[in-house]
Amino acid sequence: MFQIDPAFVATSHALGELTLCELRLQDDARYPWLVLIPRGVALREIEDLMAMERAQLMDEIVHAGRALRVLGEALGVPVEKLNVGALGNVTPQLHVHVVGRRHDDPAWPGPVWGHSPAEPYTSDELAYAVETARRALGL
Amino acid sequence: MFQIDPAFVATSHALGELTLCELRLQDDARYPWLVLIPRGVALREIEDLMAMERAQLMDEIVHAGRALRVLGEALGVPVEKLNVGALGNVTPQLHVHVVGRRHDDPAWPGPVWGHSPAEPYTSDELAYAVETARRALGL
């Protein structure tokens, strides 16, 4: 049975479901940041998906990137560069990060992963970010 | 006209061409590491590709990952986890890194990007790695 690794629940907030993926908002107010988790059992690598699912994942990555541009504008940190990463060294369940980056963000120009501890949203910010992201994603 | 950013020429070696991408071997003997550069003018983000090109990119990412498993075995560092990343914060031309990771590699479990200076292949190692990668990629 498909289950989301508890590590994702601890660090991000559910936004809803696209055709292939669960969408989550990473709880770090410094970056507009979505996590896509394909619904499937024992998935670890992109190659574990069927060809049609891989094409769907690509579509959902692009969809997430467009939503991040909307979210970044709404949060006052317009996206200058998208970063897309499927790592999974720490949490092996297959997932893809889509992160909106700026030249003035804390990790620039390096990757966000492993850079520094997250700075969680306040509850008001979080409600606004979740609502904005959901609308932009069509969820 | 399509041109590869000189930054790639300085840090990697040409392997050949797939349908969409130029394939290059990153010159860092610590990781089996391929760089895919879609042939197109002024590409910066995955969303700049047409839908069919995006699906092709996904196919070539999976193909590269399989070749990395062969390369890692040949180099004595079998791949335990694939890392896939499209960042472009430093070199904005669209490119995708596919990296073979191990629990005993220098950057584990963090990302390789920005971790530490590359350790280039010796000329003998490089010739062997290029030949092995080309064969595994069907180039």
Interface residues (C-beta under 8 A of the other chain):
Chain A: R44 E45 I46 E47 A51 R54 A55 L57 M58 D59 I61 V62 G65 R66 K81 L82 N83 V84 G85 A86 L87 G88 N89 V90 P92 R101 W108 P109 G110 P111 W113 G114
Chain B: R44 E45 I46 E47 A51 R54 A55 L57 M58 D59 I61 V62 G65 R66 K81 L82 N83 V84 G85 A86 L87 G88 N89 V90 P92 R101 W108 P109 G110 P111 W113 G114
